[in-house]
Amino acid sequence: MFDQFERSINYLRISVTDKCNLRCVYCMPAGGVPPMRHGDVLSFEEIVDVARTAVEMGVTKVRVTGGEPLVRRNIVALVSMLAGIDGIRDYAMTTNGIRLSEFAADLAAAGLQRVNVSLDAVEPGRYAELTRGGDVREALAGIAAARAAGLSPVKLNCVVQESPEEPDARAVLAFGQAEGLEVRFIRRMNLSQGIFSVVIGGTGGDCARCNRLRLSCNGLVRPCLFSDLGFSVRELGPRGAIRRAVEAKPACGGKSNEMFHTIGG
């Protein structure tokens, strides 16, 4: 698939839930948010239908996100269903790692290829502060389990305020280097103000090369993280929603009234 700017659109990020077991300061209010109604969240069958259609239309890379994907009930079954789609060449998940030690081996057996783990600090107090109560030991155990299960390469996503030279970021980098893990730095984004930049060590945020569509957990195919545009797979069907999203993909991100936990930033 090509959009109007001749960018090849071959990457689908799938948000499978709006729920999360952390309350990271840059992602969610301290008190959380009201959960979506059960009927508004796509079923496994609906998600697989959209993914299969996207692959038929040219998608080769799929990433499962949230919220936190590992809090979705029976997530391993969904991972297996998606793995059965012929044509996916790059199949990954982004997770905070808190439940990864529990699921890593089963995810690998189900067909997941690799994981990105969000890790913004390694010092326990700072991690608890940034995640509003998270235990970094659980995240680190999840990273170790992912490596043991062969979910490689394990990549670390570290959110920074301004620079990788910040103390927390330098500590995450040192940990990554010691463990042989790739580290990517993501400057804090603001959807409502349209503030974003290119991921340091990755490709996200580079609008001229953007190849992504996003499927929100409530069934909207979104052409851009920094846009309110979304096309319902329930109203338009998967093919129609994907086609409309590709046609509407903007040259560059703008602003959005959505929240990261819903659309899988």
VEXTOR-650925 format. One record per atom (N, C-alpha, C, O): x, y, z. Coordinates in pm, whole numbers, padded with zeros to 5 digits, always signed. Layout:
% VEXTOR-650925
XYZ ...
***
This chain:
% VEXTOR-650925
+00084-00120+00000 +00000+00000+00000 +00088+00124+00000 +00190+00130+00067 +00046+00223-00075 +00115+00351-00077 +00016+00462-00047 -00097+00461-00096 +00060+00559+00035 -00027+00672+00061 -00004+00780-00044 +00072+00760-00139 -00070+00894-00028 -00061+00999-00129 +00078+01063-00138 +00107+01137-00232 +00163+01033-00040 +00299+01087-00041 +00401+00981-00081 +00521+00997-00060 +00351+00870-00139 +00433+00761-00189 +00511+00689-00079 +00617+00631-00105 +00460+00694+00043 +00519+00616+00150 +00456+00476+00148 +00334+00463+00136 +00539+00375+00161 +00491+00238+00164 +00438+00206+00305 +00514+00210+00402 +00311+00175+00315 +00247+00151+00445 +00242+00000+00468 +00159-00070+00410 +00332-00048+00553 +00343-00193+00572 +00351-00234+00719 +00393-00346+00749 +00312-00147+00809 +00330-00170+00953 +00199-00139+01024 +00146-00029+01013 +00146-00239+01098 +00023-00221+01174 +00051-00244+01322 +00099-00350+01362 +00020-00143+01403 +00030-00152+01548 -00111-00177+01602 -00204-00101+01572 -00127-00281+01680 -00258-00323+01728 -00267-00304+01878 -00199-00373+01954 -00350-00210+01923 -00378-00193+02065 -00486-00292+02104 -00598-00286+02052 -00455-00383+02195 -00550-00488+02230 -00630-00458+02356 -00725-00529+02387 -00592-00354+02429 -00665-00316+02550 -00630-00173+02588 -00523-00123+02555 -00723-00108+02658 -00696+00026+02711 -00647+00018+02856 -00610+00120+02914 -00646-00101+02914 -00610-00118+03054 -00458-00130+03069 -00388-00174+02979 -00410-00089+03189 -00268-00101+03218 -00250-00123+03368 -00331-00076+03448 -00145-00194+03404 -00115-00219+03544 -00015-00120+03602 +00027-00135+03717 +00023-00017+03525 +00103+00093+03574 +00029+00224+03546 -00070+00227+03473 +00080+00332+03604 +00022+00465+03581 +00136+00563+03551 +00157+00659+03625 +00208+00536+03443 +00324+00618+03409 +00286+00765+03395 +00180+00797+03341 +00372+00853+03445 +00337+00994+03458 +00310+01061+03324 +00236+01159+03319 +00368+01010+03216 +00350+01074+03087 +00238+01010+03005 +00209+01055+02894 +00173+00908+03059 +00077+00832+02981 -00064+00838+03036 -00161+00842+02959 -00079+00839+03170 -00210+00823+03229 -00221+00904+03358 -00122+00919+03430 -00340+00958+03388 -00357+01028+03516 -00332+00936+03634 -00344+00814+03623 -00296+00994+03748 -00262+00915+03867 -00376+00824+03908 -00352+00712+03954 -00498+00869+03894 -00613+00789+03934 -00664+00697+03826 -00767+00632+03843 -00592+00690+03714 -00637+00607+03603 -00749+00676+03525 -00776+00794+03545 -00813+00602+03439 -00922+00654+03357 -01035+00550+03357 -01010+00432+03380 -01157+00594+03331 -01267+00497+03324 -01241+00396+03212 -01208+00437+03101 -01256+00267+03238 -01233+00167+03134 -01341+00172+03027 -01454+00213+03053 -01304+00130+02909 -01403+00119+02802 -01504+00011+02836 -01474-00082+02911 -01622+00024+02781 -01721-00082+02796 -01673-00206+02723 -01612-00197+02617 -01702-00322+02780 -01655-00448+02723 -01693-00462+02576 -01612-00507+02494 -01815-00424+02542 -01862-00440+02406 -01796-00346+02306 -01803-00369+02186 -01732-00240+02356 -01664-00146+02267 -01526-00196+02225 -01472-00151+02124 -01470-00288+02302 -01336-00340+02274 -01345-00454+02173 -01429-00543+02188 -01260-00452+02073 -01263-00555+01970 -01239-00693+02028 -01157-00710+02118 -01310-00791+01977 -01287-00930+02012 -01161-00980+01943 -01110-00916+01851 -01112-01096+01987 -00996-01156+01921 -01025-01180+01773 -00941-01154+01688 -01144-01230+01744 -01179-01260+01605 -01179-01133+01520 -01135-01135+01405 -01228-01024+01575 -01228-00898+01500 -01086-00849+01477 -01052-00804+01367 -01002-00858+01579 -00863-00815+01565 -00792-00896+01457 -00722-00840+01372 -00810-01027+01460 -00745-01113+01361 -00798-01084+01221 -00721-01087+01125 -00925-01057+01209 -00983-01024+01079 -00919-00898+01022 -00887-00892+00903 -00902-00796+01106 -00838-00673+01060 -00693-00700+01021 -00647-00655+00917 -00621-00773+01106 -00481-00801+01077 -00465-00882+00948 -00378-00852+00867 -00548-00983+00930 -00540-01064+00808 -00568-00978+00684 -00501-00992+00582 -00666-00892+00694 -00697-00804+00581 -00582-00709+00553 -00546-00685+00437 -00522-00655+00660 -00409-00564+00642 -00293-00634+00573 -00227-00576+00487 -00268-00758+00611 -00159-00834+00547 -00191-00858+00400 -00103-00848+00315 -00315-00890+00371 -00355-00907+00231 -00332-00780+00150 -00307-00785+00029 -00341-00664+00218 -00326-00535+00150 -00182-00486+00148 -00153-00382+00089 -00090-00560+00212 +00050-00522+00204 +00125-00507+00334 +00246-00482+00332 +00059-00522+00449 +00129-00513+00577 +00215-00638+00599 +00169-00750+00575 +00338-00617+00643 +00429-00729+00672 +00479-00726+00816 +00540-00822+00863 +00455-00614+00886 +00504-00597+01023 +00386-00569+01114 +00307-00479+01087 +00375-00646+01222 +00265-00630+01317 +00323-00621+01457 +00411-00698+01495 +00272-00525+01534 +00313-00511+01674 +00189-00505+01761 +00096-00431+01733 +00189-00584+01868 +00081-00586+01966 +00116-00490+02079 +00224-00499+02137 +00024-00398+02110 +00047-00299+02214 -00077-00290+02303 -00169-00372+02293 -00078-00190+02391 -00194-00164+02477 -00223-00016+02480 -00215+00048+02375 -00257+00043+02596 -00247-00013+02729 -00129-00106+02747 -00025-00091+02683 -00148-00202+02836 -00049-00306+02857 -00108-00437+02805 -00201-00491+02864 -00053-00490+02695 -00115-00606+02631 -00124-00729+02720 -00214-00811+02703 -00032-00744+02813 -00030-00866+02895 -00137-00868+03004 -00149-00966+03076 -00215-00760+03016 -00329-00766+03109 -00457-00810+03037 -00559-00832+03102 -00452-00823+02904 -00570-00872+02832 -00584-01021+02855 -00489-01097+02836 -00702-01063+02896 -00726-01204+02925 -00700-01289+02801 -00739-01253+02690 -00633-01402+02821 -00603-01498+02715 -00518-01438+02604 -00533-01473+02487 -00428-01347+02640 -00348-01279+02539 -00263-01378+02459 -00238-01354+02341 -00220-01487+02521 -00137-01584+02447 -00216-01645+02332 -00162-01671+02225 -00345-01667+02355 -00429-01721+02248 -00436-01624+02131 -00429-01666+02015 -00450-01495+02159 -00453-01396+02052 -00320-01391+01978 -00316-01383+01855 -00211-01395+02053 -00079-01395+01990 -00066-01513+01895 -00012-01499+01785 -00115-01629+01936 -00110-01747+01850 -00197-01730+01726 -00156-01769+01616 -00315-01672+01742 -00404-01651+01628 -00340-01557+01526 -00349-01581+01406 -00277-01451+01574 -00211-01357+01482 -00089-01422+01416 -00061-01396+01299 -00019-01506+01490 +00099-01573+01435 +00062-01666+01320 +00145-01698+01235 -00063-01710+01318 -00107-01799+01212 -00139-01731+01081 -00171-01799+00983 -00129-01599+01076 -00156-01525+00953 -00032-01531+00863 +00074-01482+00901 -00046-01589+00749 +00066-01601+00656 +00099-01465+00596 +00010-01396+00545 +00225-01427+00601 +00267-01301+00542 +00324-01202+00641 +00382-01101+00601 +00308-01228+00772 +00369-01142+00873 +00515-01182+00888 +00545-01295+00926 +00605-01091+00857 +00747-01122+00863 +00813-01069+00991 +00917-01120+01033 +00754-00968+01052 +00809-00907+01173 +00695-00896+01273 +00601-00819+01253 +00703-00974+01381 +00590-00986+01475 +00641-00960+01615 +00719-01040+01669 +00599-00850+01676 +00656-00806+01803 +00548-00758+01898 +00431-00746+01862 +00590-00731+02021 +00500-00677+02123 +00575-00570+02201 +00695-00583+02227 +00504-00464+02239 +00557-00366+02332 +00487-00386+02465 +00364-00389+02471 +00564-00398+02573 +00510-00427+02704 +00591-00353+02810 +00706-00317+02787 +00529-00331+02926 +00607-00272+03036 +00687-00378+03110 +00768-00345+03196 +00667-00505+03077 +00748-00612+03130 +00706-00664+03266 +00763-00763+03313 +00609-00602+03330 +00573-00641+03466 +00525-00786+03474 +00553-00855+03571 +00453-00831+03373 +00403-00969+03372 +00478-01059+03272 +00436-01171+03243 +00587-01008+03220 +00655-01079+03113 +00720-01208+03160 +00727-01305+03085 +00767-01212+03284 +00828-01336+03333 +00726-01449+03337 +00761-01566+03323 +00600-01413+03356 +00492-01511+03359 +00459-01562+03219 +00421-01679+03203 +00472-01475+03119 +00420-01507+02986 +00526-01532+02879 +00492-01584+02773 +00651-01499+02903 +00751-01498+02796 +00761-01631+02723 +00756-01634+02600 +00774-01740+02795 +00790-01870+02730 +00668-01906+02646 +00681-01957+02535 +00548-01879+02699 +00426-01910+02625 +00410-01821+02503 +00363-01866+02398 +00450-01695+02514 +00443-01605+02399 +00534-01653+02287 +00496-01654+02170 +00655-01692+02323 +00749-01743+02223 +00694-01869+02157 +00703-01886+02036 +00639-01958+02239 +00583-02082+02184 +00464-02054+02093 +00437-02130+02000 +00391-01945+02121 +00274-01909+02041 +00310-01842+01910 +00224-01824+01823 +00438-01804+01893 +00480-01748+01765 +00528-01604+01768 +00570-01552+01665 +00524-01538+01885 +00578-01403+01893 +00729-01409+01870 +00796-01500+01919 +00782-01311+01796 +00924-01313+01762 +01011-01234+01860 +01120-01278+01894 +00963-01118+01904 +01048-01033+01987 +00963-00936+02067 +00843-00922+02044 +01028-00868+02163 +00958-00771+02247 +01039-00643+02262 +01162-00644+02257 +00967-00533+02279 +01023-00408+02328 +00969-00389+02470 +00849-00403+02493 +01056-00358+02564 +01015-00338+02702 +01038-00193+02741 +01147-00139+02723 +00934-00130+02793 +00944+00008+02839 +01020+00010+02971 +00979-00055+03067 +01129+00085+02977 +01210+00093+03098 +01268+00234+03107 +01363+00267+03035 +01212+00316+03194 +01252+00456+03203 +01351+00484+03316 +01405+00594+03326 +01374+00385+03401 +01470+00397+03510 +01502+00257+03561 +01421+00165+03547 +01619+00240+03619 +01654+00111+03679 +01668+00122+03830 +01668+00020+03899 +01680+00242+03883 +01684+00261+04028 +01542+00244+04081 +01451+00310+04033 +01522+00157+04180 +01386+00122+04223 +01299+00240+04262 +01181+00245+04228 +01356+00335+04334 +01277+00450+04376 +01231+00536+04260 +01116+00579+04255 +01321+00560+04166 +01285+00640+04048 +01183+00567+03961 +01090+00628+03909 +01202+00436+03946 +01106+00359+03866 +00968+00366+03929 +00869+00386+03860 +00962+00349+04061 +00833+00356+04131 +00771+00494+04115 +00649+00506+04102 +00853+00598+04117 +00802+00734+04102 +00746+00757+03963 +00636+00811+03948 +00820+00716+03860 +00778+00741+03722 +00657+00657+03683 +00575+00699+03601 +00645+00538+03740 +00534+00448+03706 +00421+00453+03808 +00320+00384+03793 +00439+00536+03910 +00343+00549+04020 +00317+00414+04088 +00203+00368+04098 +00425+00353+04133 +00409+00233+04214 +00465+00105+04156 +00458+00001+04222 +00520+00108+04037 +00573-00013+03976 +00700-00063+04044 +00773+00014+04106 +00725-00194+04033 +00843-00256+04091 +00939-00292+03978 +00911-00381+03898 +01052-00224+03973 +01146-00245+03864 +01199-00388+03863 +01239-00438+03757 +01201-00455+03978 +01248-00593+03981 +01162-00683+03894 +01212-00777+03833 +01032-00655+03887 +00944-00735+03802 +00974-00710+03656 +00975-00804+03576 +01000-00584+03619 +01033-00553+03480 +01165-00619+03440 +01177-00673+03330 +01264-00613+03528 +01393-00673+03497 +01383-00825+03487 +01448-00887+03403 +01300-00885+03572 +01278-01030+03562 +01210-01064+03431 +01239-01167+03371 +01120-00977+03386 +01054-00998+03258 +01151-00992+03142 +01142-01071+03048 +01244-00898+03148 +01346-00887+03043 +01432-01013+03039 +01460-01066+02932 +01472-01061+03156 +01552-01183+03161 +01474-01303+03106 +01531-01386+03035 +01346-01310+03138 +01263-01421+03088 +01248-01414+02937 +01249-01517+02870 +01233-01293+02884 +01220-01277+02739 +01345-01324+02668 +01337-01391+02565 +01460-01290+02723 +01586-01334+02662 +01597-01486+02668 +01638-01549+02571 +01561-01543+02781 +01570-01688+02797 +01476-01761+02702 +01505-01872+02657 +01363-01697+02672 +01264-01759+02584 +01297-01739+02436 +01230-01796+02350 +01399-01659+02406 +01436-01636+02267 +01359-01525+02199 +01355-01519+02076 +01295-01437+02277 +01223-01324+02218 +01323-01212+02188 +01325-01109+02255 +01403-01235+02088 +01516-01147+02059 +01507-01087+01919 +01448-01148+01829 +01565-00968+01899 +01636-00893+02003 +01538-00823+02098 +01436-00769+02056 +01571-00825+02227 +01495-00747+02324 +01543-00603+02314 +01662-00575+02324 +01448-00512+02295 +01481-00370+02286 +01418-00298+02405 +01308-00332+02448 +01488-00199+02457 +01438-00119+02568 +01394+00017+02516 +01467+00084+02444 +01274+00057+02553 +01222+00190+02520 +01231+00277+02645 +01165+00249+02745 +01310+00380+02639 +01330+00469+02753 +01281+00609+02719 +01332+00673+02627 +01182+00655+02793 +01129+00789+02772 +01213+00890+02850 +01240+00870+02968 +01253+00996+02782 +01334+01101+02846 +01261+01233+02835 +01176+01253+02748 +01296+01323+02925 +01236+01456+02920 +01291+01534+02801 +01215+01590+02721 +01423+01537+02790 +01487+01612+02682 +01599+01535+02612 +01613+01543+02490 +01679+01460+02691 +01804+01408+02636 +01842+01273+02697 +01809+01246+02812 +01911+01189+02620 +01964+01063+02674 +02075+01085+02777 +02121+00989+02840 +02117+01209+02795 +02220+01238+02894 +02163+01254+03034 +02238+01272+03129 +02032+01247+03048 +01970+01256+03180 +02011+01135+03264 +02034+01028+03209 +02022+01150+03397 +02073+01040+03481 +01998+00909+03465 +02061+00804+03454 +01865+00912+03464 +01789+00787+03449 +01820+00720+03316 +01839+00598+03310 +01826+00800+03211 +01852+00745+03078 +01992+00686+03069 +02010+00580+03008 +02089+00751+03129 +02225+00699+03126 +02234+00567+03202 +02308+00477+03163 +02158+00555+03309 +02157+00430+03385 +02091+00318+03305 +02137+00203+03308 +01984+00350+03233 +01920+00250+03147 +02015+00208+03036 +02024+00089+03004 +02085+00302+02977 +02180+00270+02871 +02291+00179+02925 +02330+00083+02859 +02342+00210+03043 +02447+00126+03101 +02397-00016+03126 +02469-00113+03102 +02274-00027+03174 +02215-00159+03194 +02202-00233+03061 +02238-00350+03050 +02151-00163+02959 +02134-00224+02828 +02266-00272+02770 +02274-00381+02715 +02368-00189+02781 +02499-00226+02728 +02557-00346+02803 +02617-00434+02742 +02539-00348+02934 +02591-00460+03013 +02521-00591+02979 +02581-00698+02986 +02393-00581+02942 +02314-00701+02913 +02306-00733+02764 +02245-00833+02724 +02368-00649+02680 +02364-00672+02536 +02228-00643+02474 +02187-00711+02380 +02158-00541+02526 +02024-00506+02478 +02027-00374+02402 +02106-00285+02435 +01943-00362+02302 +01930-00237+02228 +01847-00138+02310 +01747-00176+02370 +01889-00012+02313 +01817+00091+02386 +01778+00202+02291 +01860+00252+02214 +01652+00240+02296 +01600+00352+02216 +01545+00458+02312 +01481+00425+02412 +01571+00584+02280 +01527+00694+02366 +01416+00772+02296 +01428+00812+02180 +01308+00793+02370 +01190+00859+02316 +01164+00985+02399 +01132+00976+02518 +01177+01100+02337 +01147+01223+02410 +00998+01230+02441 +00914+01188+02361 +00966+01282+02557 +00826+01290+02599 +00743+01361+02493 +00780+01468+02444 +00632+01299+02459 +00542+01354+02359 +00421+01418+02427 +00387+01385+02541 +00357+01507+02357 +00233+01567+02405 +00134+01569+02289 +00149+01648+02196 +00034+01482+02296 -00061+01469+02185 -00138+01598+02161 -00154+01641+02046 -00186+01660+02267 -00271+01778+02252 -00196+01899+02201 -00254+01988+02139 -00064+01903+02227 +00016+02015+02179 +00095+01982+02053 +00162+02069+01996 +00088+01858+02009 +00159+01819+01887 +00310+01816+01903 +00383+01845+01809 +00357+01780+02023 +00501+01777+02050 +00554+01635+02036 +00513+01545+02110 +00642+01614+01941 +00705+01484+01921 +00836+01503+01846 +00861+01610+01791 +00918+01400+01845 +01045+01406+01773 +01084+01265+01733 +01022+01167+01775 +01187+01255+01651 +01233+01125+01603 +01292+01045+01719 +01368+01098+01800 +01257+00918+01727 +01311+00830+01831 +01462+00815+01811 +01509+00787+01700 +01537+00833+01918 +01682+00821+01912 +01718+00672+01919 +01697+00607+02021 +01771+00622+01811 +01802+00480+01802 +01692+00399+01734 +01701+00277+01726 +01587+00467+01686 +01476+00400+01618 +01426+00483+01501 +01495+00575+01456 +01308+00451+01452 +01254+00519+01334 +01125+00594+01363 +01079+00671+01278 +01065+00574+01480 +00940+00642+01511 +00957+00793+01514 +01064+00844+01547 +00850+00865+01478 +00852+01009+01481 +00910+01075+01357 +00912+01198+01347 +00958+00994+01262 +01014+01047+01137 +00903+01046+01033 +00885+00948+00961 +00829+01157+01024 +00708+01161+00942 +00735+01131+00795 +00653+01065+00730 +00846+01177+00744 +00875+01157+00601 +00889+01009+00566 +00872+00971+00450 +00921+00926+00666 +00941+00783+00642 +00834+00697+00708 +00848+00575+00713 +00729+00759+00759 +00631+00684+00838 +00560+00579+00753 +00508+00608+00646 +00558+00455+00805 +00496+00344+00733 +00384+00279+00815 +00348+00165+00788 +00328+00352+00914 +00243+00290+01015 +00095+00325+01002 +00056+00434+00960 +00016+00226+01039 -00124+00246+01075 -00141+00192+01215 -00064+00108+01260 -00242+00242+01285 -00271+00196+01421 -00415+00150+01430 -00506+00219+01384 -00435+00033+01490 -00570-00014+01520 -00592+00004+01669 -00526-00061+01750 -00685+00092+01706 -00714+00113+01847 -00798-00003+01900 -00861-00075+01823 -00798-00020+02031 -00867-00134+02089 -01018-00126+02070 -01087-00226+02084 -01070-00008+02039 -01214+00004+02011 -01246+00008+01862 -01355+00047+01822 -01149-00033+01780 -01181-00061+01641 -01163+00051+01542 -01223+00048+01435 -01082+00151+01575 -01055+00259+01480 -00918+00239+01417 -00819+00221+01487 -00913+00241+01285 -00785+00241+01215 -00741+00386+01204 -00807+00468+01141 -00628+00416+01266 -00582+00553+01275 -00458+00572+01187 -00364+00493+01195 -00458+00674+01102 -00345+00695+01011 -00224+00759+01076 -00114+00753+01021 -00244+00820+01194 -00134+00894+01257 -00161+00906+01405 -00274+00930+01447 -00056+00888+01486 -00070+00903+01630 -00112+01045+01666 -00190+01065+01759 -00061+01142+01592 -00089+01282+01620 -00198+01334+01528 -00178+01431+01454 -00312+01270+01533 -00429+01309+01454 -00552+01246+01519 -00543+01138+01576 -00665+01314+01510 -00790+01260+01563 -00863+01172+01462 -00968+01116+01493 -00808+01160+01342 -00873+01079+01241 -00873+00932+01279 -00772+00879+01326 -00986+00866+01258 -00996+00724+01283 -01114+00668+01206 -01217+00733+01195 -01099+00548+01153 -01201+00488+01067 -01241+00353+01124 -01158+00264+01141 -01371+00339+01153 -01421+00225+01227 -01426+00099+01141 -01485+00098+01033 -01365-00007+01191 -01371-00134+01118 -01510-00196+01130 -01550-00275+01045 -01583-00161+01233 -01718-00214+01249 -01817-00145+01155 -01916-00206+01114 -01791-00021+01123 -01881+00051+01032 -01842+00035+00886 -01928+00022+00799 -01713+00034+00860 -01664+00034+00722 -01613-00103+00676 -01588-00124+00558 -01599-00196+00772 -01532-00322+00741 -01382-00300+00744 -01337-00188+00720 -01303-00403+00772 -01158-00387+00780 -01095-00327+00654 -01013-00235+00664 -01133-00376+00537 -01071-00327+00414 -01105-00181+00390 -01019-00101+00351 -01231-00145+00412 -01271-00007+00391 -01203+00087+00489 -01159+00195+00450 -01194+00047+00616 -01132+00133+00716 -00983+00149+00688 -00929+00259+00701 -00916+00041+00650 -00773+00050+00619 -00750+00138+00497 -00661+00223+00497 -00830+00119+00395 -00814+00200+00274 -00835+00349+00303 -00760+00433+00255 -00938+00381+00382 -00966+00521+00416 -00851+00579+00498 -00813+00695+00478 -00795+00500+00590 -00686+00549+00672 -00561+00577+00590 -00494+00678+00612 -00531+00489+00495 -00414+00511+00409 -00434+00638+00325 -00342+00718+00311 -00554+00654+00271 -00582+00772+00189 -00573+00901+00269 -00538+01006+00215 -00606+00893+00400 -00610+01013+00483 -00480+01039+00558 -00471+01135+00634 -00379+00955+00538 -00256+00970+00616 -00191+01105+00585 -00162+01135+00469 -00169+01188+00688 -00115+01323+00664 +00034+01322+00636 +00103+01224+00664 +00082+01431+00580 +00225+01443+00552 +00305+01444+00681 +00418+01395+00686 +00246+01501+00787 +00316+01514+00914 +00215+01516+01027 +00101+01558+01009 +00257+01471+01144 +00169+01472+01260 +00129+01612+01300 +00202+01709+01278 +00010+01622+01360 -00040+01750+01408 -00069+01744+01557 +00023+01740+01638 -00197+01742+01593 -00238+01735+01732 -00350+01632+01745 -00415+01597+01647 -00371+01584+01868 -00475+01486+01892 -00532+01503+02031 -00462+01542+02124 -00661+01474+02044 -00727+01478+02174 -00734+01340+02239 -00794+01324+02345 -00673+01240+02176 -00675+01104+02229 -00570+01088+02340 -00496+01181+02371 -00565+00967+02399 -00467+00937+02502 -00386+00814+02462 -00438+00725+02394 -00260+00809+02503 -00170+00704+02461 -00222+00565+02495 -00206+00472+02415 -00285+00549+02612 -00323+00416+02656 -00430+00355+02568 -00449+00234+02570 -00502+00439+02491 -00610+00390+02406 -00560+00348+02269 -00610+00252+02211 -00462+00420+02216 -00422+00398+02077 -00285+00334+02065 -00236+00314+01953 -00222+00301+02176 -00097+00228+02168 +00018+00309+02114 +00083+00269+02017 +00044+00424+02176 +00151+00511+02131 +00282+00441+02107 +00380+00504+02069 
***
